[in-house]
């Protein structure tokens, strides 16, 4: 009977130690999960902030202002526009050939 009591006492002690270890591990994992959720929330907030900042940086007015100030760009006007002509008439010949090819056979231009 004494031997059975000792075995049962050891089983109860082992069970108690295992229970304490399991509770400790559970609390540790819960704390880790809580930290991960808080980090995810922080990252989501930062992502939203960066998206707003990105939209603010890409406004047409800001892009135009930077183009004028930093790149010295200006609006195209007829006074500063240069037209390039085709001295050999290649573009005219290509346009005529394309128009002829698109008409059905036997049609008169």
PyMOL commands that set and color helices and strands:
alter all, ss='L'
color gray80, all
select helices_A, chain A and resi 2-57+60-69+90-102
alter helices_A, ss='H'
color red, helices_A
deselect
rebuild
show_as cartoon
